[in-house]
Amino acid sequence: MNRQLEICHGEPMERVMLQELGFNTRDEAMAFLKKLWQQEKTECPICGEKLELLHKKAKKSDCDWQCRNCNKIYRTMHLLNEINEQMPE
């Protein structure tokens, strides 16, 4: 799979892929995305640190999140596409 590296706050960040998150079911994965979309306090499934809006200052989107601890970017629309492809109902 193609990884997307981005620079955010001067540091390289890597887009997280569904397989890294360890979700066992579609419902579990969708519950995670829904928490992000509702801007609920959510921890990074990889390292456990709090996720933050990626574009907090610009207020561009509430669909993209980041973990400053492990430098992962959570692009929820990409994750949704992966869920639909890899975890069909």
PDB file of N, CA, C and O in Angstrom:
ATOM      1  N   MET A   1       0.836  -1.188   0.000  1.00  0.00           N
ATOM      2  CA  MET A   1       0.000   0.000   0.000  1.00  0.00           C
ATOM      3  C   MET A   1       0.876   1.246   0.000  1.00  0.00           C
ATOM      4  O   MET A   1       1.971   1.261   0.561  1.00  0.00           O
ATOM      5  N   ASN A   2       0.381   2.249  -0.621  1.00  0.00           N
ATOM      6  CA  ASN A   2       1.127   3.489  -0.751  1.00  0.00           C
ATOM      7  C   ASN A   2       0.969   4.338   0.502  1.00  0.00           C
ATOM      8  O   ASN A   2      -0.148   4.692   0.881  1.00  0.00           O
ATOM      9  N   ARG A   3       2.063   4.656   1.131  1.00  0.00           N
ATOM     10  CA  ARG A   3       2.057   5.503   2.318  1.00  0.00           C
ATOM     11  C   ARG A   3       2.181   6.956   1.881  1.00  0.00           C
ATOM     12  O   ARG A   3       2.881   7.270   0.918  1.00  0.00           O
ATOM     13  N   GLN A   4       1.509   7.817   2.585  1.00  0.00           N
ATOM     14  CA  GLN A   4       1.576   9.237   2.267  1.00  0.00           C
ATOM     15  C   GLN A   4       2.286   9.944   3.412  1.00  0.00           C
ATOM     16  O   GLN A   4       1.798   9.965   4.542  1.00  0.00           O
ATOM     17  N   LEU A   5       3.441  10.520   3.109  1.00  0.00           N
ATOM     18  CA  LEU A   5       4.176  11.303   4.096  1.00  0.00           C
ATOM     19  C   LEU A   5       3.836  12.764   3.923  1.00  0.00           C
ATOM     20  O   LEU A   5       3.748  13.269   2.804  1.00  0.00           O
ATOM     21  N   GLU A   6       3.647  13.433   5.032  1.00  0.00           N
ATOM     22  CA  GLU A   6       3.339  14.850   5.001  1.00  0.00           C
ATOM     23  C   GLU A   6       4.220  15.558   6.009  1.00  0.00           C
ATOM     24  O   GLU A   6       4.751  14.938   6.930  1.00  0.00           O
ATOM     25  N   ILE A   7       4.370  16.836   5.832  1.00  0.00           N
ATOM     26  CA  ILE A   7       5.107  17.647   6.794  1.00  0.00           C
ATOM     27  C   ILE A   7       4.087  18.483   7.551  1.00  0.00           C
ATOM     28  O   ILE A   7       3.297  19.216   6.956  1.00  0.00           O
ATOM     29  N   CYS A   8       4.119  18.361   8.860  1.00  0.00           N
ATOM     30  CA  CYS A   8       3.197  19.127   9.695  1.00  0.00           C
ATOM     31  C   CYS A   8       3.996  19.665  10.877  1.00  0.00           C
ATOM     32  O   CYS A   8       4.640  18.893  11.587  1.00  0.00           O
ATOM     33  N   HIS A   9       3.962  20.945  11.091  1.00  0.00           N
ATOM     34  CA  HIS A   9       4.715  21.587  12.164  1.00  0.00           C
ATOM     35  C   HIS A   9       6.200  21.246  12.062  1.00  0.00           C
ATOM     36  O   HIS A   9       6.877  21.091  13.078  1.00  0.00           O
ATOM     37  N   GLY A  10       6.702  21.130  10.833  1.00  0.00           N
ATOM     38  CA  GLY A  10       8.114  20.891  10.613  1.00  0.00           C
ATOM     39  C   GLY A  10       8.558  19.449  10.766  1.00  0.00           C
ATOM     40  O   GLY A  10       9.743  19.152  10.614  1.00  0.00           O
ATOM     41  N   GLU A  11       7.623  18.536  11.068  1.00  0.00           N
ATOM     42  CA  GLU A  11       7.976  17.134  11.264  1.00  0.00           C
ATOM     43  C   GLU A  11       7.262  16.269  10.230  1.00  0.00           C
ATOM     44  O   GLU A  11       6.119  16.551   9.869  1.00  0.00           O
ATOM     45  N   PRO A  12       7.929  15.217   9.751  1.00  0.00           N
ATOM     46  CA  PRO A  12       7.244  14.307   8.835  1.00  0.00           C
ATOM     47  C   PRO A  12       6.174  13.504   9.575  1.00  0.00           C
ATOM     48  O   PRO A  12       6.401  13.007  10.678  1.00  0.00           O
ATOM     49  N   MET A  13       5.021  13.392   8.954  1.00  0.00           N
ATOM     50  CA  MET A  13       3.928  12.620   9.535  1.00  0.00           C
ATOM     51  C   MET A  13       3.459  11.617   8.491  1.00  0.00           C
ATOM     52  O   MET A  13       3.477  11.903   7.294  1.00  0.00           O
ATOM     53  N   GLU A  14       3.048  10.468   8.938  1.00  0.00           N
ATOM     54  CA  GLU A  14       2.670   9.392   8.048  1.00  0.00           C
ATOM     55  C   GLU A  14       1.183   9.090   8.201  1.00  0.00           C
ATOM     56  O   GLU A  14       0.679   8.976   9.318  1.00  0.00           O
ATOM     57  N   ARG A  15       0.488   8.963   7.082  1.00  0.00           N
ATOM     58  CA  ARG A  15      -0.938   8.639   7.130  1.00  0.00           C
ATOM     59  C   ARG A  15      -1.111   7.212   7.630  1.00  0.00           C
ATOM     60  O   ARG A  15      -0.470   6.284   7.136  1.00  0.00           O
ATOM     61  N   VAL A  16      -1.971   7.053   8.603  1.00  0.00           N
ATOM     62  CA  VAL A  16      -2.227   5.745   9.185  1.00  0.00           C
ATOM     63  C   VAL A  16      -3.098   4.916   8.235  1.00  0.00           C
ATOM     64  O   VAL A  16      -3.971   5.446   7.548  1.00  0.00           O
ATOM     65  N   MET A  17      -2.843   3.624   8.214  1.00  0.00           N
ATOM     66  CA  MET A  17      -3.617   2.689   7.397  1.00  0.00           C
ATOM     67  C   MET A  17      -4.482   1.844   8.325  1.00  0.00           C
ATOM     68  O   MET A  17      -4.104   1.591   9.469  1.00  0.00           O
ATOM     69  N   LEU A  18      -5.613   1.418   7.848  1.00  0.00           N
ATOM     70  CA  LEU A  18      -6.574   0.662   8.648  1.00  0.00           C
ATOM     71  C   LEU A  18      -5.934  -0.541   9.328  1.00  0.00           C
ATOM     72  O   LEU A  18      -6.203  -0.796  10.502  1.00  0.00           O
ATOM     73  N   GLN A  19      -5.106  -1.274   8.624  1.00  0.00           N
ATOM     74  CA  GLN A  19      -4.514  -2.498   9.179  1.00  0.00           C
ATOM     75  C   GLN A  19      -3.650  -2.221  10.416  1.00  0.00           C
ATOM     76  O   GLN A  19      -3.453  -3.121  11.232  1.00  0.00           O
ATOM     77  N   GLU A  20      -3.137  -1.012  10.571  1.00  0.00           N
ATOM     78  CA  GLU A  20      -2.308  -0.662  11.723  1.00  0.00           C
ATOM     79  C   GLU A  20      -3.121  -0.482  13.002  1.00  0.00           C
ATOM     80  O   GLU A  20      -2.569  -0.547  14.101  1.00  0.00           O
ATOM     81  N   LEU A  21      -4.418  -0.258  12.868  1.00  0.00           N
ATOM     82  CA  LEU A  21      -5.233   0.132  14.009  1.00  0.00           C
ATOM     83  C   LEU A  21      -5.731  -1.039  14.838  1.00  0.00           C
ATOM     84  O   LEU A  21      -6.151  -0.847  15.980  1.00  0.00           O
ATOM     85  N   GLY A  22      -5.696  -2.233  14.299  1.00  0.00           N
ATOM     86  CA  GLY A  22      -6.048  -3.424  15.062  1.00  0.00           C
ATOM     87  C   GLY A  22      -7.525  -3.600  15.362  1.00  0.00           C
ATOM     88  O   GLY A  22      -7.884  -4.274  16.327  1.00  0.00           O
ATOM     89  N   PHE A  23      -8.381  -3.007  14.555  1.00  0.00           N
ATOM     90  CA  PHE A  23      -9.813  -3.200  14.762  1.00  0.00           C
ATOM     91  C   PHE A  23     -10.205  -4.591  14.284  1.00  0.00           C
ATOM     92  O   PHE A  23      -9.761  -5.045  13.229  1.00  0.00           O
ATOM     93  N   ASN A  24     -11.046  -5.266  15.076  1.00  0.00           N
ATOM     94  CA  ASN A  24     -11.459  -6.622  14.739  1.00  0.00           C
ATOM     95  C   ASN A  24     -12.743  -6.671  13.924  1.00  0.00           C
ATOM     96  O   ASN A  24     -12.985  -7.626  13.186  1.00  0.00           O
ATOM     97  N   THR A  25     -13.558  -5.640  14.061  1.00  0.00           N
ATOM     98  CA  THR A  25     -14.849  -5.638  13.360  1.00  0.00           C
ATOM     99  C   THR A  25     -15.083  -4.286  12.697  1.00  0.00           C
ATOM    100  O   THR A  25     -14.461  -3.279  13.038  1.00  0.00           O
ATOM    101  N   ARG A  26     -15.997  -4.303  11.742  1.00  0.00           N
ATOM    102  CA  ARG A  26     -16.405  -3.068  11.073  1.00  0.00           C
ATOM    103  C   ARG A  26     -17.027  -2.101  12.077  1.00  0.00           C
ATOM    104  O   ARG A  26     -16.769  -0.898  12.024  1.00  0.00           O
ATOM    105  N   ASP A  27     -17.850  -2.627  12.998  1.00  0.00           N
ATOM    106  CA  ASP A  27     -18.496  -1.776  13.998  1.00  0.00           C
ATOM    107  C   ASP A  27     -17.478  -1.050  14.873  1.00  0.00           C
ATOM    108  O   ASP A  27     -17.658   0.121  15.208  1.00  0.00           O
ATOM    109  N   GLU A  28     -16.418  -1.749  15.236  1.00  0.00           N
ATOM    110  CA  GLU A  28     -15.363  -1.143  16.052  1.00  0.00           C
ATOM    111  C   GLU A  28     -14.672  -0.014  15.278  1.00  0.00           C
ATOM    112  O   GLU A  28     -14.426   1.059  15.829  1.00  0.00           O
ATOM    113  N   ALA A  29     -14.363  -0.255  14.015  1.00  0.00           N
ATOM    114  CA  ALA A  29     -13.712   0.757  13.179  1.00  0.00           C
ATOM    115  C   ALA A  29     -14.633   1.957  12.962  1.00  0.00           C
ATOM    116  O   ALA A  29     -14.187   3.102  13.031  1.00  0.00           O
ATOM    117  N   MET A  30     -15.898   1.701  12.702  1.00  0.00           N
ATOM    118  CA  MET A  30     -16.845   2.795  12.472  1.00  0.00           C
ATOM    119  C   MET A  30     -17.072   3.609  13.747  1.00  0.00           C
ATOM    120  O   MET A  30     -17.228   4.828  13.677  1.00  0.00           O
ATOM    121  N   ALA A  31     -17.093   2.961  14.895  1.00  0.00           N
ATOM    122  CA  ALA A  31     -17.257   3.675  16.167  1.00  0.00           C
ATOM    123  C   ALA A  31     -16.095   4.648  16.378  1.00  0.00           C
ATOM    124  O   ALA A  31     -16.293   5.761  16.864  1.00  0.00           O
ATOM    125  N   PHE A  32     -14.882   4.223  16.009  1.00  0.00           N
ATOM    126  CA  PHE A  32     -13.713   5.091  16.114  1.00  0.00           C
ATOM    127  C   PHE A  32     -13.880   6.322  15.216  1.00  0.00           C
ATOM    128  O   PHE A  32     -13.655   7.447  15.661  1.00  0.00           O
ATOM    129  N   LEU A  33     -14.273   6.112  13.955  1.00  0.00           N
ATOM    130  CA  LEU A  33     -14.464   7.243  13.035  1.00  0.00           C
ATOM    131  C   LEU A  33     -15.561   8.180  13.523  1.00  0.00           C
ATOM    132  O   LEU A  33     -15.417   9.400  13.438  1.00  0.00           O
ATOM    133  N   LYS A  34     -16.643   7.628  14.027  1.00  0.00           N
ATOM    134  CA  LYS A  34     -17.750   8.463  14.506  1.00  0.00           C
ATOM    135  C   LYS A  34     -17.313   9.347  15.665  1.00  0.00           C
ATOM    136  O   LYS A  34     -17.729  10.502  15.759  1.00  0.00           O
ATOM    137  N   LYS A  35     -16.470   8.808  16.553  1.00  0.00           N
ATOM    138  CA  LYS A  35     -15.956   9.625  17.660  1.00  0.00           C
ATOM    139  C   LYS A  35     -15.156  10.805  17.123  1.00  0.00           C
ATOM    140  O   LYS A  35     -15.275  11.921  17.627  1.00  0.00           O
ATOM    141  N   LEU A  36     -14.347  10.560  16.108  1.00  0.00           N
ATOM    142  CA  LEU A  36     -13.564  11.649  15.528  1.00  0.00           C
ATOM    143  C   LEU A  36     -14.474  12.683  14.878  1.00  0.00           C
ATOM    144  O   LEU A  36     -14.295  13.883  15.082  1.00  0.00           O
ATOM    145  N   TRP A  37     -15.446  12.228  14.099  1.00  0.00           N
ATOM    146  CA  TRP A  37     -16.344  13.157  13.414  1.00  0.00           C
ATOM    147  C   TRP A  37     -17.172  13.983  14.393  1.00  0.00           C
ATOM    148  O   TRP A  37     -17.550  15.115  14.091  1.00  0.00           O
ATOM    149  N   GLN A  38     -17.454  13.416  15.567  1.00  0.00           N
ATOM    150  CA  GLN A  38     -18.215  14.142  16.586  1.00  0.00           C
ATOM    151  C   GLN A  38     -17.298  14.943  17.507  1.00  0.00           C
ATOM    152  O   GLN A  38     -17.754  15.557  18.471  1.00  0.00           O
ATOM    153  N   GLN A  39     -16.009  14.929  17.201  1.00  0.00           N
ATOM    154  CA  GLN A  39     -14.978  15.651  17.942  1.00  0.00           C
ATOM    155  C   GLN A  39     -14.955  15.266  19.416  1.00  0.00           C
ATOM    156  O   GLN A  39     -14.727  16.106  20.287  1.00  0.00           O
ATOM    157  N   GLU A  40     -15.197  13.977  19.684  1.00  0.00           N
ATOM    158  CA  GLU A  40     -15.080  13.459  21.044  1.00  0.00           C
ATOM    159  C   GLU A  40     -13.612  13.215  21.366  1.00  0.00           C
ATOM    160  O   GLU A  40     -12.805  12.964  20.471  1.00  0.00           O
ATOM    161  N   LYS A  41     -13.279  13.289  22.620  1.00  0.00           N
ATOM    162  CA  LYS A  41     -11.916  12.999  23.051  1.00  0.00           C
ATOM    163  C   LYS A  41     -11.591  11.557  22.661  1.00  0.00           C
ATOM    164  O   LYS A  41     -12.267  10.619  23.084  1.00  0.00           O
ATOM    165  N   THR A  42     -10.546  11.397  21.847  1.00  0.00           N
ATOM    166  CA  THR A  42     -10.206  10.090  21.299  1.00  0.00           C
ATOM    167  C   THR A  42      -8.710   9.866  21.404  1.00  0.00           C
ATOM    168  O   THR A  42      -7.911  10.762  21.136  1.00  0.00           O
ATOM    169  N   GLU A  43      -8.343   8.644  21.802  1.00  0.00           N
ATOM    170  CA  GLU A  43      -6.930   8.292  21.910  1.00  0.00           C
ATOM    171  C   GLU A  43      -6.463   7.612  20.635  1.00  0.00           C
ATOM    172  O   GLU A  43      -7.236   6.958  19.935  1.00  0.00           O
ATOM    173  N   CYS A  44      -5.195   7.780  20.354  1.00  0.00           N
ATOM    174  CA  CYS A  44      -4.555   7.113  19.227  1.00  0.00           C
ATOM    175  C   CYS A  44      -4.557   5.603  19.484  1.00  0.00           C
ATOM    176  O   CYS A  44      -4.041   5.160  20.511  1.00  0.00           O
ATOM    177  N   PRO A  45      -5.122   4.809  18.581  1.00  0.00           N
ATOM    178  CA  PRO A  45      -5.129   3.362  18.777  1.00  0.00           C
ATOM    179  C   PRO A  45      -3.727   2.742  18.737  1.00  0.00           C
ATOM    180  O   PRO A  45      -3.542   1.601  19.161  1.00  0.00           O
ATOM    181  N   ILE A  46      -2.758   3.477  18.235  1.00  0.00           N
ATOM    182  CA  ILE A  46      -1.399   2.946  18.124  1.00  0.00           C
ATOM    183  C   ILE A  46      -0.611   3.180  19.410  1.00  0.00           C
ATOM    184  O   ILE A  46       0.023   2.256  19.919  1.00  0.00           O
ATOM    185  N   CYS A  47      -0.642   4.410  19.945  1.00  0.00           N
ATOM    186  CA  CYS A  47       0.200   4.716  21.113  1.00  0.00           C
ATOM    187  C   CYS A  47      -0.589   5.132  22.352  1.00  0.00           C
ATOM    188  O   CYS A  47      -0.032   5.176  23.448  1.00  0.00           O
ATOM    189  N   GLY A  48      -1.886   5.438  22.194  1.00  0.00           N
ATOM    190  CA  GLY A  48      -2.713   5.783  23.348  1.00  0.00           C
ATOM    191  C   GLY A  48      -2.755   7.259  23.709  1.00  0.00           C
ATOM    192  O   GLY A  48      -3.460   7.645  24.641  1.00  0.00           O
ATOM    193  N   GLU A  49      -2.014   8.089  22.989  1.00  0.00           N
ATOM    194  CA  GLU A  49      -2.048   9.532  23.264  1.00  0.00           C
ATOM    195  C   GLU A  49      -3.289  10.163  22.638  1.00  0.00           C
ATOM    196  O   GLU A  49      -3.904   9.590  21.739  1.00  0.00           O
ATOM    197  N   LYS A  50      -3.646  11.346  23.124  1.00  0.00           N
ATOM    198  CA  LYS A  50      -4.832  12.054  22.636  1.00  0.00           C
ATOM    199  C   LYS A  50      -4.619  12.540  21.201  1.00  0.00           C
ATOM    200  O   LYS A  50      -3.567  13.088  20.872  1.00  0.00           O
ATOM    201  N   LEU A  51      -5.626  12.331  20.356  1.00  0.00           N
ATOM    202  CA  LEU A  51      -5.591  12.838  18.986  1.00  0.00           C
ATOM    203  C   LEU A  51      -6.056  14.287  18.968  1.00  0.00           C
ATOM    204  O   LEU A  51      -6.902  14.691  19.766  1.00  0.00           O
ATOM    205  N   GLU A  52      -5.490  15.063  18.046  1.00  0.00           N
ATOM    206  CA  GLU A  52      -5.843  16.471  17.881  1.00  0.00           C
ATOM    207  C   GLU A  52      -6.241  16.719  16.435  1.00  0.00           C
ATOM    208  O   GLU A  52      -5.811  16.008  15.527  1.00  0.00           O
ATOM    209  N   LEU A  53      -7.067  17.737  16.235  1.00  0.00           N
ATOM    210  CA  LEU A  53      -7.402  18.135  14.870  1.00  0.00           C
ATOM    211  C   LEU A  53      -6.134  18.499  14.122  1.00  0.00           C
ATOM    212  O   LEU A  53      -5.278  19.199  14.662  1.00  0.00           O
ATOM    213  N   LEU A  54      -6.000  18.040  12.898  1.00  0.00           N
ATOM    214  CA  LEU A  54      -4.819  18.331  12.097  1.00  0.00           C
ATOM    215  C   LEU A  54      -4.762  19.807  11.722  1.00  0.00           C
ATOM    216  O   LEU A  54      -3.695  20.419  11.764  1.00  0.00           O
ATOM    217  N   HIS A  55      -5.891  20.373  11.361  1.00  0.00           N
ATOM    218  CA  HIS A  55      -5.960  21.758  10.907  1.00  0.00           C
ATOM    219  C   HIS A  55      -6.638  22.632  11.961  1.00  0.00           C
ATOM    220  O   HIS A  55      -7.537  23.412  11.648  1.00  0.00           O
ATOM    221  N   LYS A  56      -6.206  22.497  13.186  1.00  0.00           N
ATOM    222  CA  LYS A  56      -6.856  23.190  14.297  1.00  0.00           C
ATOM    223  C   LYS A  56      -6.900  24.700  14.087  1.00  0.00           C
ATOM    224  O   LYS A  56      -7.949  25.315  14.283  1.00  0.00           O
ATOM    225  N   LYS A  57      -5.801  25.300  13.699  1.00  0.00           N
ATOM    226  CA  LYS A  57      -5.751  26.756  13.556  1.00  0.00           C
ATOM    227  C   LYS A  57      -6.486  27.238  12.312  1.00  0.00           C
ATOM    228  O   LYS A  57      -7.175  28.257  12.357  1.00  0.00           O
ATOM    229  N   ALA A  58      -6.349  26.521  11.212  1.00  0.00           N
ATOM    230  CA  ALA A  58      -6.978  26.954   9.962  1.00  0.00           C
ATOM    231  C   ALA A  58      -8.450  26.588   9.908  1.00  0.00           C
ATOM    232  O   ALA A  58      -9.201  27.144   9.107  1.00  0.00           O
ATOM    233  N   LYS A  59      -8.863  25.664  10.749  1.00  0.00           N
ATOM    234  CA  LYS A  59     -10.247  25.173  10.776  1.00  0.00           C
ATOM    235  C   LYS A  59     -10.697  24.733   9.389  1.00  0.00           C
ATOM    236  O   LYS A  59     -11.838  24.963   8.989  1.00  0.00           O
ATOM    237  N   LYS A  60      -9.775  24.092   8.661  1.00  0.00           N
ATOM    238  CA  LYS A  60     -10.086  23.611   7.314  1.00  0.00           C
ATOM    239  C   LYS A  60     -11.066  22.461   7.335  1.00  0.00           C
ATOM    240  O   LYS A  60     -12.007  22.423   6.542  1.00  0.00           O
ATOM    241  N   SER A  61     -10.846  21.518   8.244  1.00  0.00           N
ATOM    242  CA  SER A  61     -11.620  20.291   8.212  1.00  0.00           C
ATOM    243  C   SER A  61     -11.622  19.653   9.589  1.00  0.00           C
ATOM    244  O   SER A  61     -10.640  19.739  10.327  1.00  0.00           O
ATOM    245  N   ASP A  62     -12.733  19.014   9.929  1.00  0.00           N
ATOM    246  CA  ASP A  62     -12.757  18.234  11.162  1.00  0.00           C
ATOM    247  C   ASP A  62     -12.675  16.741  10.844  1.00  0.00           C
ATOM    248  O   ASP A  62     -13.014  15.896  11.672  1.00  0.00           O
ATOM    249  N   CYS A  63     -12.223  16.439   9.642  1.00  0.00           N
ATOM    250  CA  CYS A  63     -12.089  15.050   9.206  1.00  0.00           C
ATOM    251  C   CYS A  63     -10.666  14.523   9.362  1.00  0.00           C
ATOM    252  O   CYS A  63     -10.451  13.312   9.300  1.00  0.00           O
ATOM    253  N   ASP A  64      -9.714  15.387   9.559  1.00  0.00           N
ATOM    254  CA  ASP A  64      -8.318  14.971   9.628  1.00  0.00           C
ATOM    255  C   ASP A  64      -7.778  15.206  11.031  1.00  0.00           C
ATOM    256  O   ASP A  64      -7.922  16.291  11.594  1.00  0.00           O
ATOM    257  N   TRP A  65      -7.153  14.171  11.585  1.00  0.00           N
ATOM    258  CA  TRP A  65      -6.642  14.211  12.952  1.00  0.00           C
ATOM    259  C   TRP A  65      -5.184  13.814  12.948  1.00  0.00           C
ATOM    260  O   TRP A  65      -4.688  13.243  11.976  1.00  0.00           O
ATOM    261  N   GLN A  66      -4.494  14.118  14.043  1.00  0.00           N
ATOM    262  CA  GLN A  66      -3.086  13.762  14.152  1.00  0.00           C
ATOM    263  C   GLN A  66      -2.766  13.306  15.565  1.00  0.00           C
ATOM    264  O   GLN A  66      -3.424  13.691  16.532  1.00  0.00           O
ATOM    265  N   CYS A  67      -1.736  12.476  15.656  1.00  0.00           N
ATOM    266  CA  CYS A  67      -1.153  12.106  16.938  1.00  0.00           C
ATOM    267  C   CYS A  67       0.248  12.693  16.945  1.00  0.00           C
ATOM    268  O   CYS A  67       1.100  12.296  16.150  1.00  0.00           O
ATOM    269  N   ARG A  68       0.475  13.614  17.821  1.00  0.00           N
ATOM    270  CA  ARG A  68       1.798  14.253  17.893  1.00  0.00           C
ATOM    271  C   ARG A  68       2.837  13.338  18.516  1.00  0.00           C
ATOM    272  O   ARG A  68       4.038  13.560  18.358  1.00  0.00           O
ATOM    273  N   ASN A  69       2.388  12.314  19.221  1.00  0.00           N
ATOM    274  CA  ASN A  69       3.332  11.412  19.860  1.00  0.00           C
ATOM    275  C   ASN A  69       3.977  10.448  18.854  1.00  0.00           C
ATOM    276  O   ASN A  69       5.199  10.303  18.827  1.00  0.00           O
ATOM    277  N   CYS A  70       3.155   9.794  18.032  1.00  0.00           N
ATOM    278  CA  CYS A  70       3.707   8.823  17.079  1.00  0.00           C
ATOM    279  C   CYS A  70       3.730   9.352  15.643  1.00  0.00           C
ATOM    280  O   CYS A  70       4.067   8.613  14.718  1.00  0.00           O
ATOM    281  N   ASN A  71       3.373  10.632  15.453  1.00  0.00           N
ATOM    282  CA  ASN A  71       3.429  11.306  14.148  1.00  0.00           C
ATOM    283  C   ASN A  71       2.585  10.628  13.074  1.00  0.00           C
ATOM    284  O   ASN A  71       3.000  10.530  11.919  1.00  0.00           O
ATOM    285  N   LYS A  72       1.411  10.166  13.455  1.00  0.00           N
ATOM    286  CA  LYS A  72       0.478   9.568  12.499  1.00  0.00           C
ATOM    287  C   LYS A  72      -0.628  10.564  12.186  1.00  0.00           C
ATOM    288  O   LYS A  72      -1.064  11.327  13.048  1.00  0.00           O
ATOM    289  N   ILE A  73      -1.070  10.540  10.937  1.00  0.00           N
ATOM    290  CA  ILE A  73      -2.201  11.363  10.499  1.00  0.00           C
ATOM    291  C   ILE A  73      -3.380  10.435  10.242  1.00  0.00           C
ATOM    292  O   ILE A  73      -3.247   9.420   9.558  1.00  0.00           O
ATOM    293  N   TYR A  74      -4.521  10.788  10.789  1.00  0.00           N
ATOM    294  CA  TYR A  74      -5.750  10.038  10.607  1.00  0.00           C
ATOM    295  C   TYR A  74      -6.640  10.800   9.640  1.00  0.00           C
ATOM    296  O   TYR A  74      -7.293  11.771  10.023  1.00  0.00           O
ATOM    297  N   ARG A  75      -6.666  10.367   8.397  1.00  0.00           N
ATOM    298  CA  ARG A  75      -7.533  10.960   7.380  1.00  0.00           C
ATOM    299  C   ARG A  75      -8.783  10.089   7.340  1.00  0.00           C
ATOM    300  O   ARG A  75      -8.793   9.013   6.743  1.00  0.00           O
ATOM    301  N   THR A  76      -9.838  10.579   7.990  1.00  0.00           N
ATOM    302  CA  THR A  76     -11.011   9.738   8.212  1.00  0.00           C
ATOM    303  C   THR A  76     -11.696   9.291   6.923  1.00  0.00           C
ATOM    304  O   THR A  76     -12.233   8.185   6.864  1.00  0.00           O
ATOM    305  N   MET A  77     -11.684  10.119   5.911  1.00  0.00           N
ATOM    306  CA  MET A  77     -12.342   9.714   4.660  1.00  0.00           C
ATOM    307  C   MET A  77     -11.555   8.588   3.980  1.00  0.00           C
ATOM    308  O   MET A  77     -12.155   7.701   3.374  1.00  0.00           O
ATOM    309  N   HIS A  78     -10.231   8.614   4.071  1.00  0.00           N
ATOM    310  CA  HIS A  78      -9.420   7.512   3.537  1.00  0.00           C
ATOM    311  C   HIS A  78      -9.667   6.238   4.341  1.00  0.00           C
ATOM    312  O   HIS A  78      -9.781   5.149   3.780  1.00  0.00           O
ATOM    313  N   LEU A  79      -9.746   6.390   5.665  1.00  0.00           N
ATOM    314  CA  LEU A  79     -10.015   5.222   6.509  1.00  0.00           C
ATOM    315  C   LEU A  79     -11.393   4.641   6.216  1.00  0.00           C
ATOM    316  O   LEU A  79     -11.558   3.422   6.195  1.00  0.00           O
ATOM    317  N   LEU A  80     -12.382   5.502   5.989  1.00  0.00           N
ATOM    318  CA  LEU A  80     -13.719   5.026   5.646  1.00  0.00           C
ATOM    319  C   LEU A  80     -13.689   4.222   4.354  1.00  0.00           C
ATOM    320  O   LEU A  80     -14.322   3.170   4.261  1.00  0.00           O
ATOM    321  N   ASN A  81     -12.960   4.709   3.362  1.00  0.00           N
ATOM    322  CA  ASN A  81     -12.824   3.954   2.108  1.00  0.00           C
ATOM    323  C   ASN A  81     -12.184   2.596   2.350  1.00  0.00           C
ATOM    324  O   ASN A  81     -12.619   1.598   1.775  1.00  0.00           O
ATOM    325  N   GLU A  82     -11.154   2.541   3.197  1.00  0.00           N
ATOM    326  CA  GLU A  82     -10.498   1.269   3.507  1.00  0.00           C
ATOM    327  C   GLU A  82     -11.454   0.331   4.235  1.00  0.00           C
ATOM    328  O   GLU A  82     -11.477  -0.868   3.953  1.00  0.00           O
ATOM    329  N   ILE A  83     -12.240   0.859   5.162  1.00  0.00           N
ATOM    330  CA  ILE A  83     -13.220   0.037   5.879  1.00  0.00           C
ATOM    331  C   ILE A  83     -14.205  -0.568   4.884  1.00  0.00           C
ATOM    332  O   ILE A  83     -14.494  -1.763   4.939  1.00  0.00           O
ATOM    333  N   ASN A  84     -14.717   0.257   3.979  1.00  0.00           N
ATOM    334  CA  ASN A  84     -15.690  -0.235   2.990  1.00  0.00           C
ATOM    335  C   ASN A  84     -15.088  -1.306   2.077  1.00  0.00           C
ATOM    336  O   ASN A  84     -15.783  -2.233   1.662  1.00  0.00           O
ATOM    337  N   GLU A  85     -13.808  -1.176   1.770  1.00  0.00           N
ATOM    338  CA  GLU A  85     -13.149  -2.160   0.903  1.00  0.00           C
ATOM    339  C   GLU A  85     -12.759  -3.427   1.643  1.00  0.00           C
ATOM    340  O   GLU A  85     -12.896  -4.526   1.107  1.00  0.00           O
ATOM    341  N   GLN A  86     -12.271  -3.281   2.878  1.00  0.00           N
ATOM    342  CA  GLN A  86     -11.697  -4.412   3.592  1.00  0.00           C
ATOM    343  C   GLN A  86     -12.628  -5.057   4.612  1.00  0.00           C
ATOM    344  O   GLN A  86     -12.415  -6.204   5.003  1.00  0.00           O
ATOM    345  N   MET A  87     -13.646  -4.341   5.041  1.00  0.00           N
ATOM    346  CA  MET A  87     -14.569  -4.856   6.062  1.00  0.00           C
ATOM    347  C   MET A  87     -16.009  -4.674   5.584  1.00  0.00           C
ATOM    348  O   MET A  87     -16.788  -3.978   6.236  1.00  0.00           O
ATOM    349  N   PRO A  88     -16.367  -5.276   4.477  1.00  0.00           N
ATOM    350  CA  PRO A  88     -17.758  -5.084   4.008  1.00  0.00           C
ATOM    351  C   PRO A  88     -18.740  -5.637   5.032  1.00  0.00           C
ATOM    352  O   PRO A  88     -18.418  -6.525   5.822  1.00  0.00           O
ATOM    353  N   GLU A  89     -19.928  -5.093   4.993  1.00  0.00           N
ATOM    354  CA  GLU A  89     -20.949  -5.503   5.972  1.00  0.00           C
ATOM    355  C   GLU A  89     -21.281  -6.922   5.884  1.00  0.00           C
ATOM    356  O   GLU A  89     -22.121  -7.408   6.641  1.00  0.00           O
TER     357      GLU A  89
END
